[in-house]
């Protein structure tokens, strides 16, 4: 009789490849998997009874902003925030998205960037010269699940130029390419951009092409939050395609959406365009979260020039009535090349998610706050930003369900939460609910996906896109990351009012062969590691 460290017995295996589920036992020995016939003669140190349950690879969240959550620790971030991902079955998070991360930077820029990171990530997470430093910090902090990271273009740009609105000089671009090359050599998973966010929005297409070419040399993808996901979404998609073609890098479109009233329904054009590119041989994929609301920083609602020079310069402009009038006109009239979320939707669709010094504003829209104070919405937003020193997160109700469903159903779309897990306030419920929501609402209830398709999007497809070798599938020799769930009961419970409620039906989670969730509760094990690609 063979022996194993852990045996998951009696379940239906949905292995992450998209193949039909089948009865099988799964054994773990030395952190690696073996797939066995049902009832195989195995003695194990620990047994998980999976009868009537689905056994799947651990979920890969391809789009998070959790770069600093584990570095803050439970005392600062809060236990519910830290544990939210693993309780919904996520065994690997990919951070560094939308051009924002905690590395790399030239040494002289580190102090200022560390201060700015407090606003972005909700505390003193640190800022690191390279991926190796970032990885060492996460290893020292300890994790329940794994993390991989992209290199954020906005962070990279700020780490060389500072937060300034101008083209990179040739020597600065060479320095950026060198820092990117080092981070990718150390194991970072690719290059990301957030071309609606400053300072990434200050870069032209040629700059991004030069950097994406570095990623291409490493065989790693170019991952982009498009320059516009609203009225100019098709034009922005074509820019991303141009960057991919000219650089040679594979293209991955982050949280693909067509948001704002002028773009609703345009997935009927963007998705066929992506399908045609794939049919012609282009390597292009996307991810999506299963909600009609987005979340970002309140400062991103302002025109790009308002953020030129960083937080101190923004605060000075917000305190100047003439500059606020200029911002008001920019929102009303638009600015060439700017997404203009408020102009495409309105302040009544922008609610405060987190304002640490003004919790009474959380859950209320900017329009509501302005009306209560008999004030203009732009002035209300400006006053809140100044009082909070820039640290305001918002939720934007900007999408329609039909577009979300179209992207979810696309065969090349994988699942990412786009979770923004900052301490305090009312974060978007996607950080705690994305994966069970896809499995429950969109798979079991609506039948938009088969169970095998949904699991594949969450596992094998994601791992293959981001070079996570030996993960995302249950097969002999694969890394022992698993989730056991009840397909008839799995559901998200997180809401905009109570956004960190854990899901139902996620019963056990295994990371590197160790049980980190048992009977829906954390065990306290911290086997997670920083993954390199």
VOMISE-521601 format. One record per residue (C-alpha): residue number from 1; residue in three letters; chain; x, y, z. Coordinates in steps of 0.05 Angstrom, whole numbers. Example, Ala and Ser with C-alpha at 12.3 -4.5 7.8 and 13.67 -1.06 7.14 Angstrom:
2
ATOM_seq_type_mol_c1_c2_c3
ATOM_1_ALA_A_246_-90_156
ATOM_2_SER_A_273_-21_143
//
This chain:
533
ATOM_seq_type_mol_c1_c2_c3
ATOM_1_UNK_A_0_0_0
ATOM_2_UNK_A_27_68_-20
ATOM_3_UNK_A_32_127_28
ATOM_4_UNK_A_15_201_20
ATOM_5_UNK_A_17_264_61
ATOM_6_UNK_A_-54_281_42
ATOM_7_UNK_A_-110_244_7
ATOM_8_UNK_A_-171_278_-22
ATOM_9_UNK_A_-220_220_-29
ATOM_10_UNK_A_-286_210_-63
ATOM_11_UNK_A_-294_273_-104
ATOM_12_UNK_A_-309_290_-176
ATOM_13_UNK_A_-245_316_-207
ATOM_14_UNK_A_-252_377_-253
ATOM_15_UNK_A_-179_381_-272
ATOM_16_UNK_A_-172_451_-301
ATOM_17_UNK_A_-162_430_-373
ATOM_18_UNK_A_-235_437_-393
ATOM_19_UNK_A_-244_361_-396
ATOM_20_UNK_A_-307_331_-367
ATOM_21_UNK_A_-307_317_-293
ATOM_22_UNK_A_-293_247_-270
ATOM_23_UNK_A_-290_207_-206
ATOM_24_UNK_A_-219_205_-178
ATOM_25_UNK_A_-179_209_-114
ATOM_26_UNK_A_-121_258_-109
ATOM_27_UNK_A_-60_245_-67
ATOM_28_UNK_A_-7_294_-44
ATOM_29_UNK_A_64_274_-29
ATOM_30_UNK_A_121_323_-20
ATOM_31_UNK_A_78_380_-47
ATOM_32_UNK_A_62_345_-112
ATOM_33_UNK_A_-1_312_-138
ATOM_34_UNK_A_-19_242_-161
ATOM_35_UNK_A_-87_226_-192
ATOM_36_UNK_A_-113_158_-170
ATOM_37_UNK_A_-172_113_-186
ATOM_38_UNK_A_-230_121_-137
ATOM_39_UNK_A_-219_80_-74
ATOM_40_UNK_A_-145_68_-88
ATOM_41_UNK_A_-108_35_-31
ATOM_42_UNK_A_-69_93_0
ATOM_43_UNK_A_-51_108_72
ATOM_44_UNK_A_-47_182_85
ATOM_45_UNK_A_-28_226_143
ATOM_46_UNK_A_-90_268_131
ATOM_47_UNK_A_-153_253_91
ATOM_48_UNK_A_-204_303_63
ATOM_49_UNK_A_-272_272_49
ATOM_50_UNK_A_-295_301_-18
ATOM_51_UNK_A_-356_257_-30
ATOM_52_UNK_A_-408_296_-68
ATOM_53_UNK_A_-359_353_-79
ATOM_54_UNK_A_-317_380_-136
ATOM_55_UNK_A_-241_376_-132
ATOM_56_UNK_A_-207_427_-175
ATOM_57_UNK_A_-140_462_-182
ATOM_58_UNK_A_-132_522_-137
ATOM_59_UNK_A_-160_584_-169
ATOM_60_UNK_A_-111_634_-201
ATOM_61_UNK_A_-134_706_-193
ATOM_62_UNK_A_-100_738_-253
ATOM_63_UNK_A_-115_810_-233
ATOM_64_UNK_A_-106_837_-163
ATOM_65_UNK_A_-79_899_-129
ATOM_66_UNK_A_-58_859_-68
ATOM_67_UNK_A_15_877_-75
ATOM_68_UNK_A_20_902_-3
ATOM_69_UNK_A_-36_867_35
ATOM_70_UNK_A_7_812_65
ATOM_71_UNK_A_62_863_79
ATOM_72_UNK_A_15_904_123
ATOM_73_UNK_A_-3_842_164
ATOM_74_UNK_A_-68_827_198
ATOM_75_UNK_A_-58_879_253
ATOM_76_UNK_A_-60_935_202
ATOM_77_UNK_A_-100_906_144
ATOM_78_UNK_A_-150_866_185
ATOM_79_UNK_A_-159_791_185
ATOM_80_UNK_A_-221_791_141
ATOM_81_UNK_A_-184_830_87
ATOM_82_UNK_A_-122_786_88
ATOM_83_UNK_A_-160_720_86
ATOM_84_UNK_A_-213_740_35
ATOM_85_UNK_A_-176_712_-26
ATOM_86_UNK_A_-159_644_2
ATOM_87_UNK_A_-229_634_31
ATOM_88_UNK_A_-257_638_-40
ATOM_89_UNK_A_-208_586_-65
ATOM_90_UNK_A_-152_630_-93
ATOM_91_UNK_A_-85_595_-85
ATOM_92_UNK_A_-46_643_-130
ATOM_93_UNK_A_-54_719_-137
ATOM_94_UNK_A_-22_758_-194
ATOM_95_UNK_A_-9_830_-173
ATOM_96_UNK_A_28_889_-204
ATOM_97_UNK_A_-31_903_-250
ATOM_98_UNK_A_-54_968_-283
ATOM_99_UNK_A_17_995_-284
ATOM_100_UNK_A_20_999_-208
ATOM_101_UNK_A_65_960_-161
ATOM_102_UNK_A_118_962_-106
ATOM_103_UNK_A_179_957_-152
ATOM_104_UNK_A_224_976_-188
ATOM_105_UNK_A_256_1043_-176
ATOM_106_UNK_A_323_1078_-174
ATOM_107_UNK_A_350_1085_-103
ATOM_108_UNK_A_341_1161_-102
ATOM_109_UNK_A_267_1154_-117
ATOM_110_UNK_A_250_1102_-64
ATOM_111_UNK_A_234_1148_-5
ATOM_112_UNK_A_183_1190_-44
ATOM_113_UNK_A_152_1129_-75
ATOM_114_UNK_A_147_1094_-9
ATOM_115_UNK_A_107_1153_17
ATOM_116_UNK_A_61_1151_-44
ATOM_117_UNK_A_51_1076_-35
ATOM_118_UNK_A_19_1089_32
ATOM_119_UNK_A_-38_1122_-5
ATOM_120_UNK_A_-42_1070_-60
ATOM_121_UNK_A_-38_1008_-16
ATOM_122_UNK_A_-65_1034_50
ATOM_123_UNK_A_-4_1032_94
ATOM_124_UNK_A_71_1028_98
ATOM_125_UNK_A_83_969_53
ATOM_126_UNK_A_153_991_32
ATOM_127_UNK_A_179_1003_-38
ATOM_128_UNK_A_232_960_-70
ATOM_129_UNK_A_289_969_-120
ATOM_130_UNK_A_273_904_-156
ATOM_131_UNK_A_230_842_-157
ATOM_132_UNK_A_280_805_-113
ATOM_133_UNK_A_269_856_-57
ATOM_134_UNK_A_194_851_-64
ATOM_135_UNK_A_197_775_-62
ATOM_136_UNK_A_241_775_-1
ATOM_137_UNK_A_192_819_36
ATOM_138_UNK_A_133_773_20
ATOM_139_UNK_A_173_712_40
ATOM_140_UNK_A_190_743_107
ATOM_141_UNK_A_118_764_119
ATOM_142_UNK_A_89_695_107
ATOM_143_UNK_A_29_680_63
ATOM_144_UNK_A_-30_631_62
ATOM_145_UNK_A_-28_630_-14
ATOM_146_UNK_A_21_644_-70
ATOM_147_UNK_A_35_709_-105
ATOM_148_UNK_A_66_727_-172
ATOM_149_UNK_A_76_798_-197
ATOM_150_UNK_A_78_837_-261
ATOM_151_UNK_A_123_899_-269
ATOM_152_UNK_A_80_961_-267
ATOM_153_UNK_A_97_1012_-321
ATOM_154_UNK_A_71_1071_-280
ATOM_155_UNK_A_115_1050_-221
ATOM_156_UNK_A_174_1039_-267
ATOM_157_UNK_A_164_1107_-299
ATOM_158_UNK_A_158_1142_-232
ATOM_159_UNK_A_218_1103_-207
ATOM_160_UNK_A_261_1135_-261
ATOM_161_UNK_A_229_1201_-282
ATOM_162_UNK_A_183_1217_-223
ATOM_163_UNK_A_109_1232_-231
ATOM_164_UNK_A_117_1282_-286
ATOM_165_UNK_A_78_1297_-350
ATOM_166_UNK_A_131_1293_-404
ATOM_167_UNK_A_162_1242_-451
ATOM_168_UNK_A_219_1200_-425
ATOM_169_UNK_A_286_1223_-450
ATOM_170_UNK_A_327_1170_-488
ATOM_171_UNK_A_373_1157_-428
ATOM_172_UNK_A_312_1151_-382
ATOM_173_UNK_A_279_1101_-428
ATOM_174_UNK_A_343_1060_-429
ATOM_175_UNK_A_343_1061_-353
ATOM_176_UNK_A_271_1039_-351
ATOM_177_UNK_A_286_982_-400
ATOM_178_UNK_A_345_960_-357
ATOM_179_UNK_A_303_959_-293
ATOM_180_UNK_A_248_920_-328
ATOM_181_UNK_A_298_871_-357
ATOM_182_UNK_A_327_858_-288
ATOM_183_UNK_A_258_847_-256
ATOM_184_UNK_A_237_799_-311
ATOM_185_UNK_A_303_762_-304
ATOM_186_UNK_A_289_755_-230
ATOM_187_UNK_A_222_723_-244
ATOM_188_UNK_A_169_777_-252
ATOM_189_UNK_A_112_753_-296
ATOM_190_UNK_A_107_807_-348
ATOM_191_UNK_A_96_881_-361
ATOM_192_UNK_A_31_917_-342
ATOM_193_UNK_A_6_986_-360
ATOM_194_UNK_A_-50_1029_-334
ATOM_195_UNK_A_-56_1079_-389
ATOM_196_UNK_A_-114_1117_-357
ATOM_197_UNK_A_-74_1128_-294
ATOM_198_UNK_A_-18_1178_-281
ATOM_199_UNK_A_40_1174_-291
ATOM_200_UNK_A_28_1118_-341
ATOM_201_UNK_A_-20_1161_-381
ATOM_202_UNK_A_37_1210_-394
ATOM_203_UNK_A_72_1159_-438
ATOM_204_UNK_A_62_1154_-513
ATOM_205_UNK_A_54_1090_-552
ATOM_206_UNK_A_128_1088_-573
ATOM_207_UNK_A_151_1086_-501
ATOM_208_UNK_A_106_1028_-485
ATOM_209_UNK_A_128_991_-548
ATOM_210_UNK_A_201_996_-526
ATOM_211_UNK_A_185_967_-458
ATOM_212_UNK_A_139_913_-485
ATOM_213_UNK_A_196_891_-530
ATOM_214_UNK_A_236_875_-467
ATOM_215_UNK_A_179_832_-442
ATOM_216_UNK_A_176_798_-510
ATOM_217_UNK_A_250_779_-505
ATOM_218_UNK_A_234_744_-441
ATOM_219_UNK_A_174_709_-471
ATOM_220_UNK_A_127_745_-423
ATOM_221_UNK_A_62_782_-437
ATOM_222_UNK_A_43_855_-444
ATOM_223_UNK_A_-17_864_-397
ATOM_224_UNK_A_-56_928_-404
ATOM_225_UNK_A_-111_969_-373
ATOM_226_UNK_A_-130_1003_-438
ATOM_227_UNK_A_-121_1078_-446
ATOM_228_UNK_A_-197_1084_-451
ATOM_229_UNK_A_-251_1033_-433
ATOM_230_UNK_A_-307_1082_-447
ATOM_231_UNK_A_-325_1122_-509
ATOM_232_UNK_A_-258_1109_-543
ATOM_233_UNK_A_-251_1036_-523
ATOM_234_UNK_A_-243_1011_-595
ATOM_235_UNK_A_-188_1061_-609
ATOM_236_UNK_A_-153_1042_-544
ATOM_237_UNK_A_-157_968_-562
ATOM_238_UNK_A_-124_983_-629
ATOM_239_UNK_A_-67_1018_-592
ATOM_240_UNK_A_-57_956_-550
ATOM_241_UNK_A_-56_913_-613
ATOM_242_UNK_A_-5_960_-644
ATOM_243_UNK_A_39_955_-583
ATOM_244_UNK_A_35_879_-584
ATOM_245_UNK_A_49_874_-659
ATOM_246_UNK_A_108_923_-659
ATOM_247_UNK_A_140_894_-596
ATOM_248_UNK_A_127_821_-609
ATOM_249_UNK_A_96_811_-539
ATOM_250_UNK_A_34_771_-527
ATOM_251_UNK_A_-25_816_-509
ATOM_252_UNK_A_-71_808_-448
ATOM_253_UNK_A_-127_859_-438
ATOM_254_UNK_A_-142_872_-365
ATOM_255_UNK_A_-214_870_-339
ATOM_256_UNK_A_-243_880_-408
ATOM_257_UNK_A_-304_923_-406
ATOM_258_UNK_A_-342_976_-445
ATOM_259_UNK_A_-362_1025_-391
ATOM_260_UNK_A_-401_1089_-388
ATOM_261_UNK_A_-466_1104_-425
ATOM_262_UNK_A_-431_1121_-490
ATOM_263_UNK_A_-397_1052_-493
ATOM_264_UNK_A_-452_1005_-469
ATOM_265_UNK_A_-460_948_-518
ATOM_266_UNK_A_-393_957_-552
ATOM_267_UNK_A_-370_888_-531
ATOM_268_UNK_A_-410_868_-593
ATOM_269_UNK_A_-353_900_-632
ATOM_270_UNK_A_-291_891_-587
ATOM_271_UNK_A_-301_817_-576
ATOM_272_UNK_A_-308_799_-650
ATOM_273_UNK_A_-245_841_-662
ATOM_274_UNK_A_-206_801_-611
ATOM_275_UNK_A_-234_736_-640
ATOM_276_UNK_A_-212_757_-710
ATOM_277_UNK_A_-142_773_-685
ATOM_278_UNK_A_-137_705_-652
ATOM_279_UNK_A_-161_671_-715
ATOM_280_UNK_A_-107_707_-753
ATOM_281_UNK_A_-54_679_-705
ATOM_282_UNK_A_-46_735_-655
ATOM_283_UNK_A_-35_714_-582
ATOM_284_UNK_A_-87_757_-546
ATOM_285_UNK_A_-130_742_-485
ATOM_286_UNK_A_-167_781_-432
ATOM_287_UNK_A_-195_776_-362
ATOM_288_UNK_A_-261_798_-331
ATOM_289_UNK_A_-294_805_-263
ATOM_290_UNK_A_-368_788_-254
ATOM_291_UNK_A_-395_855_-232
ATOM_292_UNK_A_-423_918_-265
ATOM_293_UNK_A_-385_965_-219
ATOM_294_UNK_A_-311_983_-220
ATOM_295_UNK_A_-266_1010_-166
ATOM_296_UNK_A_-206_1057_-167
ATOM_297_UNK_A_-178_1121_-136
ATOM_298_UNK_A_-220_1184_-133
ATOM_299_UNK_A_-161_1223_-162
ATOM_300_UNK_A_-168_1183_-226
ATOM_301_UNK_A_-234_1220_-238
ATOM_302_UNK_A_-194_1283_-251
ATOM_303_UNK_A_-159_1303_-317
ATOM_304_UNK_A_-88_1276_-323
ATOM_305_UNK_A_-55_1345_-317
ATOM_306_UNK_A_-85_1353_-248
ATOM_307_UNK_A_-39_1297_-222
ATOM_308_UNK_A_25_1323_-256
ATOM_309_UNK_A_79_1325_-202
ATOM_310_UNK_A_47_1277_-153
ATOM_311_UNK_A_3_1284_-92
ATOM_312_UNK_A_31_1350_-66
ATOM_313_UNK_A_21_1384_-133
ATOM_314_UNK_A_-49_1355_-138
ATOM_315_UNK_A_-67_1381_-68
ATOM_316_UNK_A_-43_1450_-87
ATOM_317_UNK_A_-86_1451_-150
ATOM_318_UNK_A_-147_1426_-112
ATOM_319_UNK_A_-139_1483_-63
ATOM_320_UNK_A_-140_1535_-120
ATOM_321_UNK_A_-211_1555_-142
ATOM_322_UNK_A_-186_1573_-211
ATOM_323_UNK_A_-155_1504_-220
ATOM_324_UNK_A_-219_1471_-196
ATOM_325_UNK_A_-258_1510_-247
ATOM_326_UNK_A_-209_1485_-300
ATOM_327_UNK_A_-220_1413_-277
ATOM_328_UNK_A_-296_1424_-279
ATOM_329_UNK_A_-291_1448_-351
ATOM_330_UNK_A_-246_1389_-370
ATOM_331_UNK_A_-298_1340_-343
ATOM_332_UNK_A_-355_1376_-379
ATOM_333_UNK_A_-318_1385_-446
ATOM_334_UNK_A_-269_1327_-445
ATOM_335_UNK_A_-194_1325_-457
ATOM_336_UNK_A_-163_1291_-518
ATOM_337_UNK_A_-137_1223_-499
ATOM_338_UNK_A_-170_1222_-430
ATOM_339_UNK_A_-222_1170_-409
ATOM_340_UNK_A_-264_1219_-368
ATOM_341_UNK_A_-304_1172_-324
ATOM_342_UNK_A_-349_1226_-294
ATOM_343_UNK_A_-363_1257_-362
ATOM_344_UNK_A_-384_1188_-387
ATOM_345_UNK_A_-428_1173_-327
ATOM_346_UNK_A_-438_1226_-275
ATOM_347_UNK_A_-421_1239_-202
ATOM_348_UNK_A_-484_1202_-182
ATOM_349_UNK_A_-450_1137_-204
ATOM_350_UNK_A_-387_1149_-162
ATOM_351_UNK_A_-392_1126_-90
ATOM_352_UNK_A_-339_1130_-35
ATOM_353_UNK_A_-311_1062_-16
ATOM_354_UNK_A_-256_1084_31
ATOM_355_UNK_A_-240_1151_64
ATOM_356_UNK_A_-205_1133_129
ATOM_357_UNK_A_-213_1201_163
ATOM_358_UNK_A_-285_1211_139
ATOM_359_UNK_A_-320_1143_146
ATOM_360_UNK_A_-388_1178_145
ATOM_361_UNK_A_-378_1189_70
ATOM_362_UNK_A_-368_1115_55
ATOM_363_UNK_A_-425_1084_15
ATOM_364_UNK_A_-451_1151_-8
ATOM_365_UNK_A_-444_1180_-78
ATOM_366_UNK_A_-406_1244_-91
ATOM_367_UNK_A_-471_1273_-118
ATOM_368_UNK_A_-506_1257_-52
ATOM_369_UNK_A_-451_1287_-10
ATOM_370_UNK_A_-451_1350_-52
ATOM_371_UNK_A_-527_1357_-48
ATOM_372_UNK_A_-525_1349_28
ATOM_373_UNK_A_-474_1405_32
ATOM_374_UNK_A_-507_1449_-22
ATOM_375_UNK_A_-441_1445_-59
ATOM_376_UNK_A_-416_1430_-128
ATOM_377_UNK_A_-395_1356_-137
ATOM_378_UNK_A_-325_1374_-162
ATOM_379_UNK_A_-314_1419_-102
ATOM_380_UNK_A_-339_1363_-56
ATOM_381_UNK_A_-292_1313_-88
ATOM_382_UNK_A_-234_1362_-84
ATOM_383_UNK_A_-247_1377_-11
ATOM_384_UNK_A_-249_1303_7
ATOM_385_UNK_A_-185_1289_-31
ATOM_386_UNK_A_-148_1346_5
ATOM_387_UNK_A_-175_1325_73
ATOM_388_UNK_A_-155_1253_61
ATOM_389_UNK_A_-87_1271_31
ATOM_390_UNK_A_-107_1235_-33
ATOM_391_UNK_A_-127_1170_1
ATOM_392_UNK_A_-198_1160_-26
ATOM_393_UNK_A_-221_1097_-61
ATOM_394_UNK_A_-286_1099_-101
ATOM_395_UNK_A_-334_1051_-134
ATOM_396_UNK_A_-360_1069_-203
ATOM_397_UNK_A_-426_1038_-226
ATOM_398_UNK_A_-409_1044_-299
ATOM_399_UNK_A_-426_979_-336
ATOM_400_UNK_A_-486_938_-358
ATOM_401_UNK_A_-499_865_-346
ATOM_402_UNK_A_-503_845_-420
ATOM_403_UNK_A_-431_868_-432
ATOM_404_UNK_A_-406_831_-371
ATOM_405_UNK_A_-439_767_-393
ATOM_406_UNK_A_-411_772_-464
ATOM_407_UNK_A_-340_778_-438
ATOM_408_UNK_A_-349_722_-387
ATOM_409_UNK_A_-372_676_-442
ATOM_410_UNK_A_-314_691_-489
ATOM_411_UNK_A_-271_629_-495
ATOM_412_UNK_A_-206_668_-485
ATOM_413_UNK_A_-230_706_-423
ATOM_414_UNK_A_-203_685_-355
ATOM_415_UNK_A_-224_709_-286
ATOM_416_UNK_A_-192_764_-245
ATOM_417_UNK_A_-222_799_-184
ATOM_418_UNK_A_-188_866_-195
ATOM_419_UNK_A_-191_867_-119
ATOM_420_UNK_A_-167_931_-85
ATOM_421_UNK_A_-156_905_-14
ATOM_422_UNK_A_-141_969_24
ATOM_423_UNK_A_-154_969_99
ATOM_424_UNK_A_-218_1001_124
ATOM_425_UNK_A_-280_1026_90
ATOM_426_UNK_A_-324_987_43
ATOM_427_UNK_A_-280_956_-12
ATOM_428_UNK_A_-312_928_-74
ATOM_429_UNK_A_-342_859_-58
ATOM_430_UNK_A_-304_827_-116
ATOM_431_UNK_A_-244_818_-69
ATOM_432_UNK_A_-284_767_-30
ATOM_433_UNK_A_-335_743_-80
ATOM_434_UNK_A_-310_738_-152
ATOM_435_UNK_A_-296_664_-159
ATOM_436_UNK_A_-357_636_-122
ATOM_437_UNK_A_-400_687_-159
ATOM_438_UNK_A_-377_659_-226
ATOM_439_UNK_A_-389_588_-202
ATOM_440_UNK_A_-455_602_-170
ATOM_441_UNK_A_-492_657_-207
ATOM_442_UNK_A_-462_651_-277
ATOM_443_UNK_A_-450_576_-280
ATOM_444_UNK_A_-501_541_-238
ATOM_445_UNK_A_-558_591_-239
ATOM_446_UNK_A_-553_624_-308
ATOM_447_UNK_A_-518_568_-346
ATOM_448_UNK_A_-473_618_-381
ATOM_449_UNK_A_-415_570_-372
ATOM_450_UNK_A_-408_496_-359
ATOM_451_UNK_A_-374_478_-294
ATOM_452_UNK_A_-313_453_-332
ATOM_453_UNK_A_-309_517_-373
ATOM_454_UNK_A_-313_560_-311
ATOM_455_UNK_A_-259_522_-275
ATOM_456_UNK_A_-214_523_-336
ATOM_457_UNK_A_-220_599_-339
ATOM_458_UNK_A_-200_603_-266
ATOM_459_UNK_A_-143_553_-269
ATOM_460_UNK_A_-110_521_-329
ATOM_461_UNK_A_-122_579_-377
ATOM_462_UNK_A_-96_630_-327
ATOM_463_UNK_A_-34_590_-308
ATOM_464_UNK_A_-15_579_-380
ATOM_465_UNK_A_-22_653_-398
ATOM_466_UNK_A_23_675_-341
ATOM_467_UNK_A_76_620_-345
ATOM_468_UNK_A_58_586_-279
ATOM_469_UNK_A_89_519_-295
ATOM_470_UNK_A_58_459_-261
ATOM_471_UNK_A_-2_498_-235
ATOM_472_UNK_A_-74_507_-256
ATOM_473_UNK_A_-84_433_-271
ATOM_474_UNK_A_-92_370_-230
ATOM_475_UNK_A_-46_318_-259
ATOM_476_UNK_A_11_274_-236
ATOM_477_UNK_A_70_315_-214
ATOM_478_UNK_A_34_382_-212
ATOM_479_UNK_A_41_429_-153
ATOM_480_UNK_A_-8_412_-98
ATOM_481_UNK_A_-55_472_-101
ATOM_482_UNK_A_-127_449_-95
ATOM_483_UNK_A_-197_473_-78
ATOM_484_UNK_A_-256_429_-57
ATOM_485_UNK_A_-325_460_-66
ATOM_486_UNK_A_-399_442_-67
ATOM_487_UNK_A_-423_458_-137
ATOM_488_UNK_A_-496_458_-114
ATOM_489_UNK_A_-484_508_-58
ATOM_490_UNK_A_-425_552_-78
ATOM_491_UNK_A_-444_625_-78
ATOM_492_UNK_A_-416_694_-62
ATOM_493_UNK_A_-444_730_-1
ATOM_494_UNK_A_-402_794_-4
ATOM_495_UNK_A_-443_857_-18
ATOM_496_UNK_A_-429_931_-26
ATOM_497_UNK_A_-455_940_45
ATOM_498_UNK_A_-417_881_75
ATOM_499_UNK_A_-361_870_25
ATOM_500_UNK_A_-317_819_62
ATOM_501_UNK_A_-369_766_78
ATOM_502_UNK_A_-337_698_60
ATOM_503_UNK_A_-372_655_8
ATOM_504_UNK_A_-413_592_17
ATOM_505_UNK_A_-392_525_-10
ATOM_506_UNK_A_-316_532_-12
ATOM_507_UNK_A_-300_477_37
ATOM_508_UNK_A_-225_463_32
ATOM_509_UNK_A_-165_497_1
ATOM_510_UNK_A_-96_466_-5
ATOM_511_UNK_A_-33_506_-20
ATOM_512_UNK_A_33_470_-33
ATOM_513_UNK_A_4_408_-2
ATOM_514_UNK_A_-18_442_63
ATOM_515_UNK_A_-91_452_82
ATOM_516_UNK_A_-101_527_91
ATOM_517_UNK_A_-178_524_92
ATOM_518_UNK_A_-217_467_124
ATOM_519_UNK_A_-293_467_130
ATOM_520_UNK_A_-294_539_105
ATOM_521_UNK_A_-247_565_159
ATOM_522_UNK_A_-173_584_156
ATOM_523_UNK_A_-126_536_191
ATOM_524_UNK_A_-70_587_202
ATOM_525_UNK_A_-21_550_157
ATOM_526_UNK_A_24_596_116
ATOM_527_UNK_A_55_553_60
ATOM_528_UNK_A_48_606_6
ATOM_529_UNK_A_108_629_-33
ATOM_530_UNK_A_129_680_-85
ATOM_531_UNK_A_125_648_-154
ATOM_532_UNK_A_175_663_-209
ATOM_533_UNK_A_163_654_-283
//
